[in-house]
């Protein structure tokens, strides 16, 4: 079914152009320097080491090479963006949680070279490539699995809703979380008596909670999800006298690149350029030469 859907949409047959730019500043993996800031210090490192640390921290190493290349381009774009804008990147940045590769060399020891091999290949084979919208570096919106569509954000024009039906087959698509009423009150920092009703007030274009009212308190959808440690904002809420059950569809914020969807596209013959073009159709892929 997945192959038929991809073929019908002609994704694997699309030609995606890469715009080349002459640039004197050294943007290569080994010459471009990234400064990572933590609570105590700022550490400088080669772009390749930074990208590898990011990918090891945030992405499963066994994804197909085309998926890894897509992720490498998104993370490289963010490095260019933040270094040009403020001159450093926070170690716990919302878009780029980072741990140094030295941590993973100790963690995996004998298996480190095997685990990092394809990620390094993805970084090297996409050297100097990045993605922009209206000539501005975009942010690396990446999620694991969505509810069948990617979602949109107000004022982020390059995030558009696209179908990603392959995600419906993911083992991470459906998740059920059950809390006692007392636990929900604790997590939302409310009194138990305030949980007399939970009402979804507004949905995003992609079908996720935008605003939800709990008693007299209104929560933003993302705040509600994070406070309750739920995997997504697309949910059905079941309430009885003792328990509140959350049935979630998808894993992540549904924004931008779907890792699971990208993996299925790759299996159907799509390359990394086609994957990026599918999830960011209004953006341009470019390369410094």
SULDA-V414819 format. One line per field, one symbol per residue. burial: b if it has 24 or more other ideal C-beta (glycine too) atoms within 12 Angstrom, else e. A space follows every 10 residues. Layout:
BEGIN
burial->???
END
This chain:
BEGIN
burial->ebeebbeebe bbeeebebee eeeeeebbbe ebbbbbeeee eebebbbbbb bbbbbbbbbe bebbbbbbbb bbbbbbbbbb bbbeeeebbe bebebbebbb beebeeeeee eeeebbebbb bbbbbbbbbb bbbeeebbbb bbbbbbbbbb bbbeeeebbb bbbbbbbbeb ebbbbebebe beebbebbeb eeeebeebeb eeebebbbbb ebbbeebebe bbebbebbeb bbbbbebeee eeebbbebbb bbbbbbbbbb bbbbbbbbeb bbbbbbbbbb bebbbbbbe
END
